[in-house]
Amino acid sequence: MPKSPFPRIGTYAFLSDCHTSTLIAPDGAAEWLCTPRFDSPSVFGAILDRSAGSFRFGPKGVASPLSRHYLPGTLVLETTWSTENGWIVVRAPLTIANWAGTDEESRPRTDHESDYTLVRWAECIDGEAELELSCLCLLYTSDAADDLLCVDLGGRRIIKKKKKKTAAQRSESAQYQHRR
């Protein structure tokens, strides 16, 4: 049986900002993100299709980290990498804006707004290391059809499905064109 190009689902890290989430593959690539909400079109979808966009930030030429864990009490993912010449720690959260409530005496309201931002930063803790940034945003909107239309917006592609016409719509369109 051939090896799958997809990691096992249990190996993905989960980040959330209470409005959406992202899944980070073992190699450090964000392979799933819908923003600004869970039901929004996906920006990164490589978890479903390797050509459907991802965001990797990590050491060049190193695919397996030494360790991955969440910082205690948070959904901040901390990944430690070892390279030929150094050690790197990459941290990744989805940001949350300040709470909308201003009264410090009361509990925070739940109507806060999120920044909807996946932040990634690296710290070289020993030696030197070359980092690699690879980002392909692929916005996908489904209109429940078969034909695809791809629009390139300078490194950011949008795929929209064309709606299939029903037999009645095709007939109506043909009659309209015939009259012209």
N, C-alpha and C positions, 0 to 999 in steps of 0.2 A: 504494500500500500504506500503510495507516494506521501511524502511529508507535506503537511499543510503550510502555506505561507503565512497563516494566521496564528498568533499565539493563543494558548488556551485562555478562555474568558476569565478564569480565576487568577491569572497572572497580571491582569490590568489593575492599575491603581485608580481610585475614584476620587474626584474632586467635585465640590459643589459650593454654590453661593446661595442656596435656598431658592433659586429661580431656575437654574439650569445645572448641568454637570458636564464634566469631561472625563474621558477614560484615557489613561496614560499607559502605553505599552511598556513591556520590560526594557526595550531599547531606548526609552525616554521620549518616544514620539506620542504627541497627543493625537489619538486616532478617532476620537468622537467628541464633537462639541456642537450643540445646537444653541444659538444665542439670539435673542436675549432670554428666551424661555424654553422649557422642555419641548413644547410643541412647535417651535420655530424650525425653519429649514436648517439642515446641518451645514456647518462650515468645514469641519473635518469629518470624513466618513470612511477612512481607510480600514476601520474595523470590519466594514462590510464589503469593500471593494478597494484593492490596493491602489487604484488610480483615483480614488475619491477624496484626496486631500489629507494632509497631516502636518504637524508642526513638531519638528525635532530640534532640541537644543542640548548639546552635549559634546563630549570630546570626540574629535575627528578620528574615525577608524576604530572606535571601541563600541561594540554592540551590547555588551553585557556589563551591568554595573556590579560593584562589590556588594552593595546593600541598598535597600529601599525601605523607608519607614515614614510614618506620619510623625510630625513633631507633636509631642504630648498635648492632648486636649484640643487639637486642631485638625483641619483637613489640609494642612500644608505638607506636601510630599517632599521628602528630603532624599536625594539619591547621591550615593558616593561612588565615584569612578576612580579607577587607577589607570594611568597611562604610562608610557615608557619613561617619561621624565617628571611625572608629578601626580598629585592627588587633587581631585576636584569634587566639590559638593554643589549640586544643583538643587535649588528649592523652587517649588511651584505651587501657588494657591490660585483659586479664583477669588477675585477681590469682592469685598462687600463695602458699600459706602456707609457713612455715618448714619445712625438711626435717625429717623425723622423727628422723634420726640425730643423736646428740649428741656422738659421738666425732669431734673435729676432725681427728684424724690419718687417719681413713679416708675413703673416698669416700662421698658422700651416698647413702643408701639410696633405692630407687625407690618406696618405699611412702609418699611424702609425700601430704598431703592438700591439696587446693586450696580456696581460699575460694569458688570458683565465682562470683566477683563481677566484673561489668563496671563499671569505674570510669571516670568521665569528669570532667575538670576543665578549666576555661578560665582563661586569663591574658590580660588586656587589655594589650597591649604598647605601645599608643599611642592616645591620645584616649579616647573613650567608645563603648560599644556595648551594645545591648540584646540579651540572650540569650533564647532560646526553648527550653523543655523540653516535649517531647511524648512521652508514653509510654503505650502500650496493650499490656498483657501479655495474650496469648491462649494459654492452655494447651490443647494439643490432644492427645487420646489417641485412637488409632485402634483400633477393635474390628472392623474390616473389615465395615462395614455401610453402609447408605445414609442412614437418617434421622438428623438431627442434633438434639441437645439442648443448649441453651446456658444456662449458669448464670452470673449476674452476681454477682461477689463484690466489690462496691465498686470498680469500675474495673478489675478483673481478671476476665476472662471465662474460663470453662472450657467447652470444647466436647467432648462425648463422643458418639461414634456409638452409636446404639441397635443392638443386634444383631437381625438379622432372624431370625424364627423359621422353622424348617424346616416343611414340610408336616406332618410327624409331630408336631412340637411344637404347631402350631396346632390340629391335630385333638385332641391330648391336652388342651390348654387348653379347647377348646370342650366336650369331654366332661366335664371337671371342672366348668365353669360350669353345664352342663346338670344335673349331679347336685345342685348346690347349690340 
